[in-house]
Structure formats: C-alpha cells, structure tokens
Amino acid sequence: MRISDAQRRMLEFERARGWDRFKESQIFTHLVEEISEIGRHILVREGYKVRGLGHEVPEDDVAREFGQAFSLFLQLANRLGVDLEKAFTEEIERMERRFDPEKWRSYLEKGQGRG
C-alpha cells in the first residue's frame, strides 16, 4: 500500500465514525502514548526494565503498537494537510545529500558512535 493510499483510507475511516471532530492536540497526545508503549517494549527487551521485578510487562504484540502509532500519525498528517509520501521523499533525498555514507560508516567503525 502506498502512503497516500494509507492516508486516504485513514481519512475515510475517521469520517465514517465522526472521529474527524477530535482536536489535533488529542491525536498528538494519543500518538505520544502509543510511542511510549513501543518504548516500554524496548526497555524490557534490552533488560533495563525487568519482568517480574516491579515492572509492568507490555503486551507481546509490539507490531500492534506500531500499527496504532502509524494510524495516529496518518490522522495527524491529514489534519495538518501533509502529504507524507511527498514529505518523506523530499526528506530522504535531503538526508542522502547531507549524510555521506562512507564518512558515517568510517566514523561508526572507529567506535565513535557508541553510547
């Protein structure tokens, strides 16, 4: 599915349910909530938060969290009149010009990118 098709489908979905009445701030806040749920999955996966040692165990279906976040991202882009396909294409082209692959690989191979 093209991104433009996903945006159109999300718009139709929202309108059919009257969800187009929600404010952008509400959609944005819900998006942040879903992204934080992805973050919980990462923290458990990396062992920073340990299951059974006082931390909530997130659902095992991280793909669903991505789907929820993406649908909210589409809603927000629609509200703000952003053509995500065009925006992404323009941004990746800028990034390709800005970030030289050889320089970055060399930098990371020298251990400079360790956090």
N, C-alpha and C positions, 0 to 999 in steps of 0.2 A: 504494500500500500504506500502510495506517495504521501508525503507530509501534508500536502494540500488536500488530499482526499480525507486524511485523518481530521484535519481542521474542519472541513465541511461536515463530516459525519458527526463530530462533537457538537457543532453548532446546531445541527438538526436535532440531535439528542436533547440538548438543553432547551431548545424552543418547544419541543413536544411536551416537556414536563414543566414548563414555566420557570426553569432554572435561570433563564436569562434575566431574571429580576434580582439575582444576587449581586451584591456590590463586588467590585474588583478587590477591595481590601479583604473581603471574606474568602474569596477564591485564593488570594495570595496566602493568607494565613493558613488555610487548609493545605495548600501546596507545601508550605514550610513544615507543617505537621507530618505530612507523608514523607518528605525528605528526611525528617528526623527519625522516622521509623526505619528507613533504609540505613541510617547511621547506627541505630541500635543493632541491626543485623551485623554490621561491620565490626562494631566494638565486641560483640560476642564472638564472632568468627576469629578475630585477632587475639582473643583471650584477655582483653582489657577488662571486660565485664564477664564474670564467670557465672555460668548457670548453676543455680543451687547455692550460691554463696552471697545471697542477698540481692541478686539482680533478677529483674523480670526477664523471662525468656520470650523473645519475639517469635511471632509466627514463623514457621519454617519456609513459607512461601514468599521469598523476597521478590520474586518476579511479579507477584500481585501488587506489591508496594510500588514497584517501578511503573506498572500499568496505571495505578491510581495517580501517581505523581505526574505521569505523562498526560493523562486526561485533563488534570487540573491546569497543567502548563499550556495545553492546547486552548482550554477555555480562556485563560488569561490573555494569551496571544490574540485570540479572536476579539476579545473585548477592547484590546488596545490597537486593533487594526494592523497587527504584524503578520506579514506573510512569512512564516517560519522557513519555508523552503528557500525563498529568496534571501532571507536574513542569514541562514546557515551557509548558503553557497558563497555569499559575499564575505562572511567572516572567515570561513576556512581558506578562501583564496588570500585574504589579508594575512592570516597566520602562516600560510605556506611561504609567502614572501618575507615575513618578519622573522621566522624561526628556522634558521638554516639546519637541516637535518644532520649534516656532518659535524658541525660545531656542537650540537646538542649531544649526539652520541659520544663524541670525544669527551665532553665535559662529564657526562654520567659515567663513562668507563673509568675515568680517573677518580671516581668516588666522591665527586663534588656534590652530587645530588642526594646524598644520604641525610635523612632527617633524624 
